[in-house]
Amino acid sequence: MDMPSSSAAASAPAAPVSGTTVAITNFAFSPASLTVKVGTKVTWTNKDGDAHTVTSTGSGGPLNSPAMATNDTFSFTFTTPGTFNYLCTIHPFMTAVVTVTP
């Protein structure tokens, strides 16, 4: 019996999710795409055994957490609309985006 390949699902882009929390688990941000309104505070929680960061891609972005140990949290309130791409600087293959709407 052939099992479906998980690579097809992994390559599909994630639909934006509304909410205010992001879990860091299995070396990924979940959800990988989050949409919030201006003024929303988003909280990231590291549920992995390894340390992770939440850091804006490029220079000058607003997200810049310290390395977070297991169960540590980082929160940021988005005050301007835009698209905010971020990654874990320790594991740069971990990427995600927050879209902030007016």
Backbone hydrogen bonds, N-H to C=O, Kabsch-Sander energy under -0.5 kcal/mol:
donor,donor_aa,acceptor,acceptor_aa,energy
9,A,5,S,-0.6
10,A,6,S,-2.0
11,S,7,S,-1.5
12,A,8,A,-0.8
12,A,9,A,-0.5
17,V,33,S,-2.0
19,G,35,T,-0.6
22,V,43,T,-2.4
23,A,30,S,-2.9
24,I,45,T,-3.0
25,T,23,A,-0.7
25,T,28,A,-2.2
28,A,25,T,-0.5
30,S,23,A,-2.8
34,L,97,V,-2.3
35,T,17,V,-2.9
36,V,99,T,-2.6
38,V,101,T,-2.3
39,G,78,F,-4.0
40,T,37,K,-1.7
42,V,40,T,-0.6
42,V,76,F,-2.9
43,T,20,T,-2.6
44,W,74,F,-3.2
45,T,22,V,-2.2
46,N,72,D,-2.5
47,K,24,I,-2.9
47,K,45,T,-0.8
52,H,68,M,-1.4
55,T,87,L,-2.5
56,S,63,L,-2.8
57,T,85,N,-2.2
64,N,62,P,-0.5
65,S,54,V,-2.4
68,M,52,H,-3.3
69,A,67,A,-0.5
71,N,46,N,-3.8
72,D,69,A,-2.3
74,F,44,W,-2.0
76,F,42,V,-2.2
78,F,40,T,-2.5
78,F,76,F,-0.6
79,T,77,T,-0.6
82,G,100,V,-2.1
84,F,82,G,-0.5
84,F,98,V,-3.2
85,N,83,T,-0.7
86,Y,96,A,-2.7
87,L,55,T,-2.6
88,C,91,H,-0.6
88,C,94,M,-1.5
89,T,87,L,-0.6
94,M,91,H,-2.6
95,T,93,F,-0.9
96,A,86,Y,-2.2
97,V,32,A,-2.3
98,V,84,F,-2.3
99,T,34,L,-3.2
100,V,82,G,-3.5
100,V,98,V,-0.5
101,T,36,V,-2.8
101,T,99,T,-0.5
